[in-house]
Amino acid sequence: MDLSLHYQKIVGEYLTKVTETNRAMLAKAGEKVGQSISQGGILHVFGVGHNDHIAAASTNRPHGLAPVSLIAHSGDNWLDVINGYGTGLVKHHDFQYELLAGEVVVVVSDSGTDRMSIEVCQEAQNHGAYVVAVTGVSYSKARKPPEGLSRLFEKADYVLDNLHPEKGDWAFEIEGKQLYLGAYTHLANSMLLSQLQLEAVEFMLTNEYPVPAWLEPSSAAFDARNHELSLRYKHRLSRHP
């Protein structure tokens, strides 16, 4: 039994299926992101639970888009039960960094039934932003949202489906041990965020817009390019801890 190779095979097939499933929606959502950034806009990202780290990792990355801002929160899952907490997060983010009409907010939640992500989606739309949900559609359909709220995929303007299995986020079972191992949907979430940015870049290149991307610190052009981008977006980008 070689668990690591077995995991690699399962994950490889899974990520290929996720890409094929979302190809058309990635193009549509990526075009909207590209249009927004080309007009001076910011891509805002939010993740609940472990997806908070995935959202944070998509910001301030060498060779990634510069205008990407994290809607940050404490990461405490118990806060999800507080009515209005997600709404307050967006209002606070808007107060500090501005969330403008026509910009795009990505909300990453595997179940899409947690109060926090649904409220973030709703409040972002109240600000005139477009919302891209990264979620498991079938997984979400099998779960109930809080009373009075719709599931994330039912509210968002664009939906990227991570194909979260209804059985749970595990690749294999160790028989007789009650062990279910090999979580992998986080890999799809990270991939979809990267693919969304790349689709936006493709739109900008096709339409001959400049691409505001960070450079590696070791590159010769690092100081000039990154300094210019830092000045351009300095009041609008949050930083993860």
N, C-alpha and C positions, 0 to 999 in steps of 0.2 A: 504494500500500500504506500504510494507516494503522494501524499496529500498536496504538496505544493504544485506538482505537475498537473494533478487532477484539477486543482483550483485554477491554474493557468488556462487549461483547456476550456473550462466552463466560462471563465471570465471573458476569454477571447471571443467565444461564440456569442455571449451575451452582449458585449459592447458592439459587435458587428450588427446584431439585430436592433439594438437601440438606435444606432446611426441610420439604418435603413428605414426604420419606423418614423423617424423624425426629420428626414431629409427635407421634405417640402416645407414643414413648419419652421425649421431652422432658417431656410432661405427667406421666408416671409418676416419672421421676427428679426433676423439679422439685418434685413433691409431697413426696418423701422429703427433699429439701433444706429445703423450707419447714417440714416437721414438726420437723426437727432444730433449725433456727434458732429456731423458735417456742418450743422447750424450752430455749433458752440455748446451743445448739450452735454449732459453727464449721464452715464449708465450707473444706476444705483442697484446695489445687490443686498439681499437679505436672506439669511438661512436660519432655520430653527433647529434646535438640538445640535447634533454633530455637524449638521449642514452649515451652522454658523462659521465653522472653521473653513469649510469649502468656499463659502462666499468671501470670507476674509482673504483667502489665498488667491483670489482672482483680482485683488487690488494691489497697486504699487509693485507690480512684477516686472523685472527686466524682460523686454521683448513682448510685453503685454500692452494693451491700450492704457494710456495715461488717465483719461477722464472716467475712471471707475471709482465709485464711492460706496463705502460700506455703511449700511444702516445698522448700527451697532446696538447690542443689548448685552445684558450681564451673562447670558448663557444659562441662567437658572430655569430649568424646565417648569418648576412650580409656578412661575409667573404666568404661565399660559392660562391658568384658571382665572386670572384677574380680568374682569370685564373692562375693556378699554385700554389695556396695556399696550397692545399693538398699535392702536390708534395714536396713543401718546408718543410711541417711538417715532412714528412718521412725522408728527407735528414737531417734535424736538429736532429731528434730523433736518426738517425744512427750516426751522428757526436758525440752526447753526450753519447749514451748507446750501440751503435752497433746493427745493424740489419744484421744478418748473413744468408748466403744462407742455405736453408734447415730448417730454423725456420718458425714458424707459426704466422701469423697476423690475428686477428679477427677484422672484420669491421662490426659495427652495424648501420644500417640505415633502417628505416621502409620502405621508398619509394625506396631506392637504386637508385634514379635518381638525387641526389644532387651532384654537381661537386666535393665537398670536399672528400666525401667517395669514389667516383670512382677514383679520382686521388691518394688517399692513397692506394687503391687496386693496381693500375697500378704501382706505384713507388715501393711498397713492392715487387711485382713480378719482377720488374727490378733488385732488389737486390737479387733475387733468393729465395725469401720467398714464402711459400704457403699461400693463403688467404682463410679464412673461412668467408663467408658472412652470417650475421644474418639479414634477410630482409623479406618483404612480397612479394612473387613472383607475385601473382595475382594483388595485389595493385600496384606493380611496372609496370607490363605489361600495365596497364591502363594509365600510365604517360610517358611522353617523357623525355629522358635524355638531357642534354645540347648538342648542335650541335657538331658532331664529336666524341661523347663519347658513349660507350655502357652502359647499365644498370649494376648495381653492380652484380646481379645474373648471368649475361651473361659473366662477366669477372672472377669471383672468381673460385678457384679450388674446393671448397666445399661450398654447399649452405644449410643453415638451414632456413627453411621457418616458420616464426612466424604466418602465416595465417592471416595477417592483413586484416580485411574486406574492401572490395572495397567501401562500404558506408561511411566508416570513423571509427575512433577508439572510439566508444561509445557503451555502453551496452544497453541502453534503452532511449526512447523518452518520455518526459512528454507532453502529448497531450494538445494542446491549449496554450502552454507556449513557444514554440520554444526553448525548452531545450533538449539537447542531452548529456547525462551524463554517467559517469562510464568508463573512459579510462582503457584499460586493456592490450594492447599489450606489454607495458613495463614489465609486469609480465612474459610474455613468453620470452622476450629477456633476462631477468635476469636468468630465469630458464634454458634456453638453454646454457648460459655461464657456469652455474654451472654444468650442465649435461656434457658439453664438457670436463671440467676439470675432472669430475668423470670417464668418459670413458678413459681419459689419465691415470688416476690412476689405473683403472682396467687393462689396457695394461701393466703397470709397475709391478703390483703385479703378473699378470699371467706369466710374463717373469723374475720374481725375480730381478727386478731392485729396488733400494732404491727409496722411494717416498719423495721428498723434500717438506714437508708441514710444515707450521707454527704451533706452539702449542699455546694454550691459556696461557696468562701471569700468570694465577693462578696455572698452572700445575707444578708439582715438577721438571719435566725435561725441563721447559721453558728456563732457562738461557743457558744451554749447547747447546740444539738443535737450538734455534733461533739465538744464537750468531754465531754458525758455519755456518748457512745458510746466515746470514747477511754478513759474511766475504767472503763466496763463491761467492755471487752475487752482492757485494756492488757497483761495477762499472757499472753494467748493468741494474739496476732497477730504473726507474723514480718513483717519488712519486706524487700522486695527492695532490692538496692544502688542 
